[in-house]
Amino acid sequence: MVRSSEAPDGSARPDGSESAGQSDGRLGRYQRKRDFGATPEPAGGLTVARLGPDGAARFVVQRHRARRLHYDLRFEMGGVLASWAVPHGPTLDPAARRMAVHVEDHPVEYLDFEGVIPAGQYGAGDVIVWDIGTWAPHGTDDPVAAVAAGELHADVFGHKLRGRLVLIRRQEPQWLLLHKRDAQAVAGWDPEKHPRSVLSGRTNDEVRAAPDRIWRSGPSAGQDAADAADATGTTGAVGTTGAVGATGAVGATGAVGAVGTTGAVGTADPAAPPPGDDELRALDELGAGGVWEVFGRRLRLTNLDKVLFPAGAGRPAATKRDLVRYAALIAPTVLPYLAGRALNMHRFPNGAQAPGFWHKQVPAHAPDWVTRWHPGGGTAAGGTTEHLVVDSPATLVWAANFGALEWHAWTAPVNDPRHPSYALIDLDPGTETAWEDVLVLARLHRTALAHLDVRAGIKVTGRRGIQIWVPITPGPDFDKTRDWVEQLSRAVGAVVPELVSWKWEVRERAGRARLDYTQNARNKTLVAPYSPRAAAGAPVSAPIDWDELDDPSLRPDGFTIRTLLARLTERGDPFRTVLAGGQPLPPVR
């Protein structure tokens, strides 16, 4: 029997009784080494559905600064993560030979773990998800047996690592790790030159600097009931790798929120090209319905000739085919704003001319590859048990075909639903508020934000208002964010008190605008950038440049699903500023 010893992170290596190939007992050593009342690491035992397309197995590499820096390479197999500690990290360089220390199996929930293991706890130190993706064994259909035999060939499909990795046992627990000389190999490639997390965009130093934001793959026992109630959404409600970038904005995208996900949360591919002429022609030729092959998926579309947006204000009506086409073409642009977040669908199956309703639960007939988020701690009666997460372009097209005319993503990512990525400023016009008055309020906010040296994105709502999104550094909860927005908005409102009401009830506002800071609340949403609005002519909630506030031709509903794409080609995406990283909220003075 192989004796256990100590790996670079201070963890025990598995002895022969817990080697790859056994299931329930494989987590015993992992669990005995940890105090799960103190460490944020997952205990294991949760049901976590497969994440990759078509049920592909997953892998993760975590950069772990414990007593010594090392990288933990983990492959999903046999219901656990078979794990190796690699002191110098995996590489794409085929000439490099890395020592890899076979350590104890970890629970599958560890795939998304990122944060700080507190001092005094086993493996204390900061951890980031350096890379994540799917993998497939090469030369065998039984990777567990391959590990037991001492040689594993793995084709990996990550954000940083691609191609074939080979692990060869020398003398347990010492293994050799190398990258094959294949099309993905890169001579001299150094993992230390790529230090950021593919989930949060943060470095180890940035994670270490925020010890109050220890990531958990499940809520603490004391939070179960509150989290479950909040997660049901009774109020109406991710270098951009994995649709996260370095944004505290999509900031903590990607980790399994409370219990788990089915689908690749936070691994959206914003670089995926939109459908080409041949694919669009195929959509036009479908007739009233049929199967459309797009983004590598076969989507069954229905009622394509149904009018979903009536004509109005000199604009033609738009059909479901028009909506589906728009969703497919805009998907690569909008995906970074949706990935890793629960999406509330505002559905109008009979078109904007008929009443709509909110739809949060993923229907049973949704494709298996659609990402689902399962909130933790149980679910209140009648509440949502599976939230949709749009982490692929095809998912957005599916939602459009499902009658989702409007897309409202949560302000906080599913992995950390108590901490928003944005501070939201909602300029909500009253019944007597003229468009010019809305512009006055927006310009005043522009001045205030410039005075505070705060970066923000601005967009028209597609209805009558304007919304401003401020990307924030991870940390503040909704109460702190709401307080900051209230202070800012009250300072602006004091300049033009005749335009603003602070009354909650619409009928008490005397027709004046409300600067609605209360949108900064858990599970509340604002319409996503580039989302259509359920109104005549198919208007869009369109991001604008700040100087467009001075353009006399600007209108809140001036862009439609027919005109927006040409504008995007000409001007680019001005809202990308909110994906450029979070920022602390300064005192309002």
Disulfide bonds with the S-S distance in Angstrom:
none
